[in-house]
Amino acid sequence: MDMIHVRAVSPPDLTDQVVDLLSGDPSVLNLIVQRGAARHPDGDGIVCDVLTGAANDVLRSLRALHLDSRGSIVIEPVDMAFVGGDTAAAHGPLTHAPVWEQVEARIRAQGTYAPSFYLYLVIAGLLGAVGIVTNSQILIVAAMVVGPEYGAIVSIALGIDRHNGPRIRQGLRALLVGFVLAIVVTFLFALLIRACDLESKAFSLGLRPVSDLIDTPNFFSFAVAGLAGIVGVVSLTEAKTSALLGVFISVTTIPAAADIAVSAAFGSASSAWGSLVQLLVNVVVLIVVGTATLRCQRAVWRRVALRRARTSKP
């Protein structure tokens, strides 16, 4: 059975309203109230389990009471629960509906730009450069996995969906600064490789299958970025880490940034330009598709909820 565990701290004057709301909802189970038990913030402790299908409505009602601003609300996933009766069956498809507060919190967590965000981008760029000059596809995949840029991209998509200007600007700034820093450091690294004649013999002879694949954007660049954008948002919505890893491996962002630097260092302006176009195509398509997927998912689940509400009326 899919459900979430809710821990809340309520100011004493608000507790009765919160308890009445929760006890009156058949989707709320295991409700426990502990008067005066909470500290920091001080108040009454309230814990309960909520079926996922009704979680969005319950959390929305709690926030309408300003419990989140006057007290606190903590949400935790429930790995396994055994509950008798027909409570879960009554919700039908909504039993598996995403809890949007959790989804947005997950995306916001990915859209944080600590110094490690830029360090990961630089390291991913350097790994990509080694993969390019040695024609190693394995290292290109490693660079894709290390790169944290998708967190910023999906955070921008959430900002657009929620009309949150600061989130959009922060994400765009992080991508711009991060990619410029990665390209500059990787360019210096590529110059060192060239000066020391460390590139593979095939690369020095112009046999560059990895680089050629990266710096030639085409229809498939749009197609792969679009599909990855859909899967990425859906996997974040459903907390499917394995699918999200596949998104990292399929998006040509870090490899394109690395190839810009390597191509520039080895004097190939056309390849550098092609990689820049590849990078921009991937970032723009991922943002646009990510925003559209978020909105479509909200609309679909809203429609499912409305249909259930109509059919459940006597």
Stockholm file with secondary structure:
# STOCKHOLM 1.0

chainA/1-314         MDMIHVRAVSPPDLTDQVVDLLSGDPSVLNLIVQRGAARHPDGDGIVCDVLTGAANDVLRSLRALHLDSRGSIVIEPVDMAFVGGDTAAAHGPLTHAPVWEQVEARIRAQGTYAPSFYLYLVIAGLLGAVGIVTNSQILIVAAMVVGPEYGAIVSIALGIDRHNGPRIRQGLRALLVGFVLAIVVTFLFALLIRACDLESKAFSLGLRPVSDLIDTPNFFSFAVAGLAGIVGVVSLTEAKTSALLGVFISVTTIPAAADIAVSAAFGSASSAWGSLVQLLVNVVVLIVVGTATLRCQRAVWRRVALRRARTSKP
#=GR chainA/1-314 SS CCEEEEEEEECHHHHHHHHHHHHTCTTEEEEEEEEEEETTTTEEEEEEEEEHHHHHHHHHHHHHTTHHHHSEEEEEECSCCCCCSSTTGGGGGGGGCCCHHHHHHHHHHHTCCCHHHHHHHHHHHHHHHHHHHTTCHHHHHHHHHHCCHHHHHHHHHHHHHTTCHHHHHHHHHHHHHHHHHHHHHHHHHHHHHHHTTCSCHHHHTTCCHHHHHHSCCCHHHHHHHHHHHHHHHHHHHHTCHHHHHHHHHHCCSHHHHHHHHHHHHTTCHHHHHHHHHHHHHHHHHHHHHHHHHHHHHHHHHHHHHHHHHHHHCC
#=GC SS_cons         CCEEEEEEEECHHHHHHHHHHHHTCTTEEEEEEEEEEETTTTEEEEEEEEEHHHHHHHHHHHHHTTHHHHSEEEEEECSCCCCCSSTTGGGGGGGGCCCHHHHHHHHHHHTCCCHHHHHHHHHHHHHHHHHHHTTCHHHHHHHHHHCCHHHHHHHHHHHHHTTCHHHHHHHHHHHHHHHHHHHHHHHHHHHHHHHTTCSCHHHHTTCCHHHHHHSCCCHHHHHHHHHHHHHHHHHHHHTCHHHHHHHHHHCCSHHHHHHHHHHHHTTCHHHHHHHHHHHHHHHHHHHHHHHHHHHHHHHHHHHHHHHHHHHHCC
//
